[in-house]
Amino acid sequence: MSLKSIQKEREYTKFVVDERLCYYEPSKNKTEKTFVEELSSSLNQKQKSIHPKFFYDKSGSELFEKICKLPEYYLTRTEISILRKLDDKLSAYMDEEFRLVELGSGSSYKTRILISIFEKLQKRIEYFPIDISKILKESTTTLLDDYENLHMTGIIDNYESGLEFVKNYDDKKNLIVFLGSSFGNFDYEPGLRFLHKINSSMKDGDLFLIGLDLVKDTNILEQAYNDSQNITAQFNLNVLSRINSELDSDFNVDKFAHYATFNDSKNRIEIYIRSLENQIVNITKAGIMLEMKKGELIHTENSYKYTIPKIEEMFSNTGFRINELWFDDKQYFCLALLSKNG
Ligand SMILES: C[S@@+](CC[C@H](N)C(=O)[O-])C[C@H]1O[C@@H](n2cnc3c(N)ncnc32)[C@H](O)[C@@H]1O
């Protein structure tokens, strides 16, 4: 499929902010339709659920930035500590041809470390951030001011559509990065399908850098998702406020609570919203009348934690060659640098 037909299919509008920054955004109708369709299905199952990608409206993205700074949330600072030590180790795999593509770029804070690595190799750096959240507009505008040599094309869409966009863009080599342990939100089989999708979006010579959280002490894991300032709880419950404002519903957020627990048979943190009483919520724009019993849970996120053998198995089953596995001193977190197995 050509780039033009992808733009048409997704009904993207191109916004040019500057000669060094443009972004593509699907129409509001399209985004709202996806939200309605997915909620209508996921809230109608025996185990009600809301997909974690819906966390990220403006408030959700702001709350996530607060989570990253929490003392209990070791993930961000640990991954940053590994990235800061990469420098020559990563640049040894690259040359002046590479473009940086980032899935779930968020605030692009960690991206700055990668940009500084690119700066040693290239005078003109190309960056394609992909994020479902409009935070992309702010983060790219800030980068525009901070880096004179950075040329950005943002895609405000889901990972899969962003990958299609990049795949059809041109023949330039890509370093695709997927940080923040966001891959941990995928269940095992969908995760393998997603890795296949990334693999098939890559050309020979492209690289893929992915951040994965590792299995560790249950207390450390559970505290990371049950912080003492209740920011994670606000982040989780914010999805109800988002549904209220975008789909005209009447969730009373005070009648729900955050619940996060480690499931050690599945090596994953599970996050839920618990109903504190029997209640009925109307989601008008989706035509949903949601009946919740006291104590009933809406599943909102899984965050898988990996072992090294699992990491090796996942990548060898999805057509990747592992070039490097980089860790922090405590072996809390892993960055894997992968190539397409040719
Ligand atoms: C856990 S945050 C990580 C942000 C940043 N990469 C980091 O490491 O701090 C996940 C980011 O991915 C975006 N995101 C979540 N689900 C997505 C999806 N299905 N498609 C595209 N972006 C998504 C969110 O908006 C958010 O910015």
The ligand as an SDF file (V2000), in Angstrom:
LIG
                    3D

 27 29  0  0  0  0  0  0  0  0999 V2000
    3.9240    4.0170   29.2910 C   0  0  0  0  0  0  0  0  0  0  0  0
    3.9190    5.4680   28.3240 S   0  0  0  0  0  0  0  0  0  0  0  0
    5.6260    5.5410   27.8260 C   0  0  0  0  0  0  0  0  0  0  0  0
    6.0510    6.9150   27.3750 C   0  0  0  0  0  0  0  0  0  0  0  0
    7.5500    7.0280   27.0430 C   0  0  0  0  0  0  0  0  0  0  0  0
    7.8960    6.2140   25.8950 N   0  0  0  0  0  0  0  0  0  0  0  0
    8.3900    6.6040   28.2180 C   0  0  0  0  0  0  0  0  0  0  0  0
    9.1330    5.6410   28.0840 O   0  0  0  0  0  0  0  0  0  0  0  0
    8.2980    7.2560   29.2630 O   0  0  0  0  0  0  0  0  0  0  0  0
    3.1060    4.9220   26.8810 C   0  0  0  0  0  0  0  0  0  0  0  0
    3.0030    5.9610   25.7630 C   0  0  0  0  0  0  0  0  0  0  0  0
    2.4840    5.2930   24.6190 O   0  0  0  0  0  0  0  0  0  0  0  0
    1.2910    5.9110   24.1620 C   0  0  0  0  0  0  0  0  0  0  0  0
    0.4000    4.8070   23.7810 N   0  0  0  0  0  0  0  0  0  0  0  0
   -0.2350    3.9240   24.5840 C   0  0  0  0  0  0  0  0  0  0  0  0
   -0.8920    3.0140   23.8710 N   0  0  0  0  0  0  0  0  0  0  0  0
   -0.6830    3.3300   22.5660 C   0  0  0  0  0  0  0  0  0  0  0  0
   -1.1020    2.7540   21.3250 C   0  0  0  0  0  0  0  0  0  0  0  0
   -1.8530    1.6540   21.2950 N   0  0  0  0  0  0  0  0  0  0  0  0
   -0.6870    3.3380   20.1830 N   0  0  0  0  0  0  0  0  0  0  0  0
    0.1150    4.4630   20.2040 C   0  0  0  0  0  0  0  0  0  0  0  0
    0.5290    5.0490   21.3440 N   0  0  0  0  0  0  0  0  0  0  0  0
    0.1390    4.4810   22.5040 C   0  0  0  0  0  0  0  0  0  0  0  0
    0.7740    6.7310   25.3110 C   0  0  0  0  0  0  0  0  0  0  0  0
    0.0620    7.8510   24.8750 O   0  0  0  0  0  0  0  0  0  0  0  0
    2.0510    7.0760   26.0670 C   0  0  0  0  0  0  0  0  0  0  0  0
    2.5960    8.2980   25.6320 O   0  0  0  0  0  0  0  0  0  0  0  0
  1  2  1  0
  2  3  1  0
  2 10  1  0
  3  4  1  0
  4  5  1  0
  5  6  1  0
  5  7  1  0
  7  8  2  0
  7  9  1  0
 10 11  1  0
 11 12  1  0
 11 26  1  0
 12 13  1  0
 13 14  1  0
 13 24  1  0
 14 15  1  0
 14 23  1  0
 15 16  2  0
 16 17  1  0
 17 18  1  0
 17 23  2  0
 18 19  1  0
 18 20  2  0
 20 21  1  0
 21 22  2  0
 22 23  1  0
 24 25  1  0
 24 26  1  0
 26 27  1  0
M  CHG  2   2   1   9  -1
M  END
$$$$
